[in-house]
Amino acid sequence: METPKVPDTARGETTLIGKSIVIKGEISCGADLYIDGQVEGTIDPKGNRLTIGPNGRVKANVNACAVVVQGKLEGNIQASDRVDLKQSAVVTGDIATQRISIDEGAYFKGSVDIQKEAPKK
């Protein structure tokens, strides 16, 4: 069985939580975060990207720059840039972001709040 491919990032490192990992509590990190395991609590990758892989099972409120969901997420999403719900995504909760894409086949139950861009200086 192949290990899921962690998305390449131009910015540098990605923190990986594998599918055999179970975490209950608060996660914060200063890098992109890829979750393919189970997480319950809150997730704050400090303005970086969060990816929930196809095996990911998350019950948490999320605050990130960008969020990509391929697995299951129960909780609210606050994304300063964008949210992408892939075909295999199952999301229950409210989303607040500037941009959103929902692939055909994705399941989403909640509300979407499209926010205006922050004023540029």
PAKEDO-514526 format. One record per residue (C-alpha): residue number from 1; residue in one letter; chain; x, y, z. Coordinates in steps of 0.2 Angstrom, whole numbers, m for minus. Layout:
<atoms>
i = NUM	aa = A	ch = A	xx = X	yy = Y	zz = Z
...
</atoms>
This chain:
<atoms>
i = 1	aa = M	ch = A	xx = 0	yy = 0	zz = 0
i = 2	aa = E	ch = A	xx = 7	yy = 17	zz = m5
i = 3	aa = T	ch = A	xx = 9	yy = 31	zz = 7
i = 4	aa = P	ch = A	xx = m2	yy = 46	zz = 2
i = 5	aa = K	ch = A	xx = 8	yy = 59	zz = m7
i = 6	aa = V	ch = A	xx = 10	yy = 75	zz = 4
i = 7	aa = P	ch = A	xx = 8	yy = 90	zz = m7
i = 8	aa = D	ch = A	xx = 24	yy = 99	zz = m12
i = 9	aa = T	ch = A	xx = 25	yy = 116	zz = m5
i = 10	aa = A	ch = A	xx = 35	yy = 130	zz = m12
i = 11	aa = R	ch = A	xx = 37	yy = 138	zz = 5
i = 12	aa = G	ch = A	xx = 46	yy = 124	zz = 13
i = 13	aa = E	ch = A	xx = 42	yy = 111	zz = 26
i = 14	aa = T	ch = A	xx = 26	yy = 101	zz = 30
i = 15	aa = T	ch = A	xx = 22	yy = 93	zz = 46
i = 16	aa = L	ch = A	xx = 14	yy = 76	zz = 44
i = 17	aa = I	ch = A	xx = 2	yy = 67	zz = 56
i = 18	aa = G	ch = A	xx = 1	yy = 50	zz = 49
i = 19	aa = K	ch = A	xx = m15	yy = 39	zz = 48
i = 20	aa = S	ch = A	xx = m10	yy = 28	zz = 64
i = 21	aa = I	ch = A	xx = m9	yy = 44	zz = 75
i = 22	aa = V	ch = A	xx = m23	yy = 49	zz = 86
i = 23	aa = I	ch = A	xx = m22	yy = 67	zz = 94
i = 24	aa = K	ch = A	xx = m34	yy = 75	zz = 107
i = 25	aa = G	ch = A	xx = m30	yy = 93	zz = 111
i = 26	aa = E	ch = A	xx = m24	yy = 109	zz = 103
i = 27	aa = I	ch = A	xx = m12	yy = 108	zz = 88
i = 28	aa = S	ch = A	xx = m2	yy = 124	zz = 83
i = 29	aa = C	ch = A	xx = 13	yy = 124	zz = 71
i = 30	aa = G	ch = A	xx = 23	yy = 136	zz = 61
i = 31	aa = A	ch = A	xx = 23	yy = 126	zz = 45
i = 32	aa = D	ch = A	xx = 10	yy = 118	zz = 33
i = 33	aa = L	ch = A	xx = 1	yy = 104	zz = 41
i = 34	aa = Y	ch = A	xx = m5	yy = 87	zz = 33
i = 35	aa = I	ch = A	xx = m17	yy = 77	zz = 43
i = 36	aa = D	ch = A	xx = m20	yy = 59	zz = 38
i = 37	aa = G	ch = A	xx = m24	yy = 52	zz = 56
i = 38	aa = Q	ch = A	xx = m37	yy = 57	zz = 69
i = 39	aa = V	ch = A	xx = m37	yy = 74	zz = 78
i = 40	aa = E	ch = A	xx = m50	yy = 81	zz = 91
i = 41	aa = G	ch = A	xx = m48	yy = 98	zz = 98
i = 42	aa = T	ch = A	xx = m42	yy = 114	zz = 89
i = 43	aa = I	ch = A	xx = m30	yy = 116	zz = 75
i = 44	aa = D	ch = A	xx = m20	yy = 132	zz = 71
i = 45	aa = P	ch = A	xx = m6	yy = 131	zz = 59
i = 46	aa = K	ch = A	xx = m2	yy = 150	zz = 62
i = 47	aa = G	ch = A	xx = m7	yy = 156	zz = 45
i = 48	aa = N	ch = A	xx = m1	yy = 141	zz = 35
i = 49	aa = R	ch = A	xx = m10	yy = 128	zz = 24
i = 50	aa = L	ch = A	xx = m19	yy = 114	zz = 32
i = 51	aa = T	ch = A	xx = m23	yy = 98	zz = 22
i = 52	aa = I	ch = A	xx = m34	yy = 84	zz = 28
i = 53	aa = G	ch = A	xx = m29	yy = 69	zz = 19
i = 54	aa = P	ch = A	xx = m41	yy = 55	zz = 13
i = 55	aa = N	ch = A	xx = m39	yy = 45	zz = 29
i = 56	aa = G	ch = A	xx = m40	yy = 60	zz = 40
i = 57	aa = R	ch = A	xx = m54	yy = 61	zz = 53
i = 58	aa = V	ch = A	xx = m55	yy = 78	zz = 62
i = 59	aa = K	ch = A	xx = m66	yy = 85	zz = 75
i = 60	aa = A	ch = A	xx = m59	yy = 102	zz = 77
i = 61	aa = N	ch = A	xx = m61	yy = 121	zz = 74
i = 62	aa = V	ch = A	xx = m48	yy = 126	zz = 61
i = 63	aa = N	ch = A	xx = m40	yy = 143	zz = 59
i = 64	aa = A	ch = A	xx = m28	yy = 143	zz = 44
i = 65	aa = C	ch = A	xx = m23	yy = 152	zz = 28
i = 66	aa = A	ch = A	xx = m29	yy = 139	zz = 16
i = 67	aa = V	ch = A	xx = m38	yy = 123	zz = 20
i = 68	aa = V	ch = A	xx = m39	yy = 107	zz = 8
i = 69	aa = V	ch = A	xx = m51	yy = 93	zz = 14
i = 70	aa = Q	ch = A	xx = m51	yy = 76	zz = 7
i = 71	aa = G	ch = A	xx = m56	yy = 66	zz = 22
i = 72	aa = K	ch = A	xx = m69	yy = 70	zz = 36
i = 73	aa = L	ch = A	xx = m70	yy = 86	zz = 46
i = 74	aa = E	ch = A	xx = m83	yy = 91	zz = 59
i = 75	aa = G	ch = A	xx = m80	yy = 109	zz = 65
i = 76	aa = N	ch = A	xx = m79	yy = 126	zz = 59
i = 77	aa = I	ch = A	xx = m66	yy = 133	zz = 47
i = 78	aa = Q	ch = A	xx = m59	yy = 150	zz = 47
i = 79	aa = A	ch = A	xx = m47	yy = 152	zz = 32
i = 80	aa = S	ch = A	xx = m40	yy = 169	zz = 28
i = 81	aa = D	ch = A	xx = m37	yy = 164	zz = 9
i = 82	aa = R	ch = A	xx = m47	yy = 149	zz = 3
i = 83	aa = V	ch = A	xx = m55	yy = 132	zz = 6
i = 84	aa = D	ch = A	xx = m55	yy = 118	zz = m6
i = 85	aa = L	ch = A	xx = m67	yy = 103	zz = m3
i = 86	aa = K	ch = A	xx = m61	yy = 89	zz = m14
i = 87	aa = Q	ch = A	xx = m73	yy = 75	zz = m21
i = 88	aa = S	ch = A	xx = m70	yy = 63	zz = m6
i = 89	aa = A	ch = A	xx = m73	yy = 77	zz = 7
i = 90	aa = V	ch = A	xx = m86	yy = 76	zz = 21
i = 91	aa = V	ch = A	xx = m88	yy = 92	zz = 30
i = 92	aa = T	ch = A	xx = m100	yy = 97	zz = 44
i = 93	aa = G	ch = A	xx = m98	yy = 115	zz = 50
i = 94	aa = D	ch = A	xx = m98	yy = 133	zz = 46
i = 95	aa = I	ch = A	xx = m85	yy = 140	zz = 34
i = 96	aa = A	ch = A	xx = m78	yy = 158	zz = 33
i = 97	aa = T	ch = A	xx = m66	yy = 162	zz = 19
i = 98	aa = Q	ch = A	xx = m63	yy = 174	zz = 4
i = 99	aa = R	ch = A	xx = m63	yy = 160	zz = m9
i = 100	aa = I	ch = A	xx = m71	yy = 142	zz = m9
i = 101	aa = S	ch = A	xx = m71	yy = 128	zz = m21
i = 102	aa = I	ch = A	xx = m82	yy = 112	zz = m19
i = 103	aa = D	ch = A	xx = m79	yy = 98	zz = m30
i = 104	aa = E	ch = A	xx = m93	yy = 87	zz = m37
i = 105	aa = G	ch = A	xx = m97	yy = 73	zz = m25
i = 106	aa = A	ch = A	xx = m91	yy = 82	zz = m9
i = 107	aa = Y	ch = A	xx = m103	yy = 83	zz = 5
i = 108	aa = F	ch = A	xx = m105	yy = 99	zz = 15
i = 109	aa = K	ch = A	xx = m118	yy = 104	zz = 28
i = 110	aa = G	ch = A	xx = m116	yy = 121	zz = 36
i = 111	aa = S	ch = A	xx = m115	yy = 139	zz = 31
i = 112	aa = V	ch = A	xx = m103	yy = 149	zz = 20
i = 113	aa = D	ch = A	xx = m97	yy = 166	zz = 24
i = 114	aa = I	ch = A	xx = m88	yy = 174	zz = 10
i = 115	aa = Q	ch = A	xx = m77	yy = 188	zz = 17
i = 116	aa = K	ch = A	xx = m70	yy = 203	zz = 7
i = 117	aa = E	ch = A	xx = m52	yy = 204	zz = 5
i = 118	aa = A	ch = A	xx = m42	yy = 214	zz = 18
i = 119	aa = P	ch = A	xx = m39	yy = 232	zz = 12
i = 120	aa = K	ch = A	xx = m22	yy = 233	zz = 3
i = 121	aa = K	ch = A	xx = m10	yy = 246	zz = 10
</atoms>
